[in-house]
């Protein structure tokens, strides 16, 4: 069996199959995942990372395909991480984004990875950050992260990217209210997609008005842009707006703050995982079953049972 180190060497030379296999190892936390993360960590932080989010039906995948083509004209390697809804039967990704981006995916300078969100809150799978970091370390110059489309809960995307692009469409009054309720707070650029349809002017007006409400989180005022991803209208303007935000974020320290917050989240997650693994080794199924029996018999309450189990193997007896 080929080792993760051998896969990494081939992936660094641009081979697609080893890249896909490495991403699976990291995503599924398979044996060797930690070695891959350690080996690639020094190279993380070079890519431009852009998050695309918004409600279902706003044309996220079509816009991502348009952005992919635009960035591919100036970058030799571009990747897409598309977080799809989980299959209710297998738990895997439905892979709709691969189908919608089929033509672009034939480009050897493009890599598209569909991931299942596995029911994760915030619209992102637990391992999405590690997948994005690995693609970054492997030399992809631009990484587009498309979230699953679960409305205002998709705020986790801000941890992974440099700029967040939030989409809506004309006539989506309920979506505008959902954006106002929460997701507007993470937007670095607001986009009214399908702007060739009636109601685009009203949508732009409503979003512009919303930006005047409440306290801004920083000095950046998100621009409200119009795009038509199917025709390409407004895509160049969107790319330019994202570049302006990236420059601003680097100059004022916002990029560093986001990266610091992301690293803190990752460290805390690793600590939780390690604690849970250690706990699983310390407490066997027999002790847990014995504690459950005592709780059912009203000898203990659940809190007492947990404390006794954590106290050690002698904490819970069957008598």
N, C-alpha and C positions, 0 to 999 in steps of 0.2 A: 504494500500500500504506500502511495506517495505521501511524503511527510508535509506538514504545513510549511516548513521552511523551503522545501523544493517547490511547492505551489507558489509561495511568495516570490521566489526568484523568477519564475515564469510569468507571474502576474505583473511584475515590475517591468518586464520587457514588452508588455502590452497584450499578452495572450488572453483571450476572452474566457475560455473554459476554466482555467485556473483561477481567474478573478472571481467568476461566479461561485466556484467551489469554496474559495476563501470566505466570501461573503456569507455563504451558508454556515460555515464553521463558526463564524463570529455571531451571526444572527441566532443560531440555535444553541450557542454556548457549548459546542462539542469539544471533545478533547483536543487540545492544541490551541483553543481560542485565546487563552491568556498569553501564550507565546507569540501569537500573531499580533495581538494588541501591543504587547511590549516592544516587539521588533519594529513596528510601524509608527509608534507614537512620536519619535523625533521628527518625522516628516509631516505631521499633521499641522494644518494651519495655513496652507498656501492657497487653497482654492477659494473662489468666489462662491458663496452659498446663498441661495435664494429660496425662500419658502413661498408656496402658492397655496392659499386656503380660501374657503368660502363655502356657501351652502351647495347641496347637490343641484345640478342643472345650470350652474353659472358658467359652464364651459371651461372648467379648470384644465382638463386634459388637452383640449384643443389649444388653449392658450399656452400650455407647457410645450406642446409640439411646435408652436410658432416661435416661442422663445428659444427653444432648442435649436431651431434652424438659424435664428438670428445670432446666437452665441457661437454656433458652429462656424460661422463665416469668419470669426476672429480668433477662435480658440481651436487648438488641435484635438483636444479631448474634452467631451462634455458628457456628464452623467445625469440620469434622472432616477430618483428614488420615489416611487409611487406607492403610497400606503393605501392599499385596497381594503374594502370591507372583508371580513372573515367569512369563509364559507360556513354555513350553519352545520354542515355535515362533517367536513374534514378539518376545519379550522384554518385552512390555507387561504391564500389570496385568490380572488376571483380572476385576476389578471386582465381586467378590462382595459387598463392603460396600455398594456403591451399591444392589444388589438388595435386601439385607436392610434397608436404611434408606429404602426407596422412599417410604413415606408421609411420613416426616419431611422428606425432601428437597424436597417440594412447598412447604414453608414458605419464603417469600421472605427470612426472617431467618436462614435456614440455608444454609450452603455446604458441600458434601461433595466432597472431592478424593481420588480413589483414585490411588495411585502404585505403580509396580512397584519392588520392591526391587533388581531387576537383579543379583541374586546377591550384594548387598552383605552383608558380615558385620555382626553386631550388629543385624540385623533392620531396618535403616533404609537407605533409598536415600541416595546421596551428597548429593543435592540437597534432601533433606527439610528440613534446617535452614533453607535459603534460602526454601523454600516457606512454612514456618511463620513466618519473619520477615516475609515479604511480606504474609501474611494479617493478621499483627499490625499492620503499618504501615497497612493498608487499613481498620482500624477494627473488626475482629472482637474482641469483648470476651472471649470464651472460645474456646480452641482445644484440641480433643481430638485427641491423636495416638495412633492404634492401630497397634501393630506387627504384623509378619507372623506371629508365633507360632512362633519357632524355638527355644524353650526358653531356657536360661541364656545363650545368646550375645546376647540382646537388650539388653545393658547400655548400648548407645549411646544409648538413649532418654533417659537421665539428662542428657545434654548439652543437650537441646532444651527441656526442660519444667521447671516449678517443682515439681511433685509427680508421683511415680510410683506407680501403682496396679497391684499384681501380683495376678493372679487364679489361683485353683485351684478344684476342685470336689470334692464328697464322693466318697470311694472311689478317688481318683486317687493311690494310693500311690507309683507311679513318679514322678508329677509332683511330689509333695511332696519326694522325694529330689532331683529336678532343681533345685527351688527351693533346697533346702538347699545344693546344690553350688555355687551361684553367684548366681542372680538375687535371692535373698533380700537380698543386700547392697545392692541398689539400691531396695528397696521402702520407700516412705514410708507406704503404707497397704496392708494385706493383705486380700484379699477372698475368702471362700469363696462362690462363686456357685452358683446352683442349690441353695440351702440348704434348699429344701423336700424334697430327696431324702434317703434314709437315709445316714447316715455323716457328716452335717454337723458334729455335735458332736465326733466323733473328729478331723476335719480341723482344726477350730478348736483343739482341744487340742494336736495335733501342731505346728501353726504357732506357737502360744503358747510351747510348750516350746523350739522352735528359737530363738526370740528371746532366750532366756536363755543360749545357747551363743555362745562367741567374744566378741570385743571389738566393741562397737557403734561405728559410724563417727562418731556424734555423740550429742548428748543426747536426740534425738527417739526415742521408742520407738514403732514402728509399731503402730497398733491393728489388731486382727484382727476384721473385720466379716463379717456374713452378708448376702447379698443374693439376691433372686430376680428377675432382670432381666425375666422374662416377666410377673410379677405386679406389679412395682414395689416389692416389700417390701425395705426396707433402703436404698433409693436416697437418701432424704432424709438418713439417717444418714451415708451415704458422702459426700454433698456437704458435710455439716457437718464431717466428719473432714478432708476435703481443705482446707476453709477454715481449720481450726485449724492444720494443717501449714503452710499458706501464711503465716499470721500469725506462727507461730513462726520460720519460715525468714527472714522479713524482719527480725524483731527481732534475731535472733542473727547475722545476716550470711551465713547459708547460701545465700540467694538470690543475693547478690552473688558469692559464691565460685563458684556454678554458672555464672553468667553469664560470669565471668572465664575459667573453664575452657573454656566453649563458644567464647568469642571467640578464645582462644589456639588452639584446635583449628582454627577457621575460618581464622585468619591463616596457620597452618602449611600448611593445605591449599592456600590460594591461592599461597603461596610455591612449594610443590611443583608446582602446575599451571604456574606461570610458568617455573620451571626446565625442566620437561619441554618446554614450547613452545619455549623458547630452544634447548634441545638438539636438538629436531627440526629447527629451522632451520639449525643448524650442521652437522649430519651428514646427508649425503645417502645415498640407498639404494645408490648405486654403491660408496661407501666401505664401507658395512656388508657388502655382498655380497663385496667384495674381502677384507675381514677374515675373513669366514666361510670363504672358500676357503682362506686361509692356515692357519686353525685346523684345517680338515679335512685339510690336508696336513702337519699337525704342525709347521709352521714357527713357530706361535705357540700359546700356550694361551689360553683365553677371557679370562682376566684381562689378559694382555698386549694382546690385541686391543682390549678396552674402554679401556685406558689410552692406546693409540695413537690411537684414534678421538677420545677426549676431548682429546688433545693438539693436534688441529687437522686440517685437510683434507689436510695432507701427511704425516700420521702413518702411514698405511697405503698401501702401493703394491701393485700387482698383480705385481710382480717379486720 
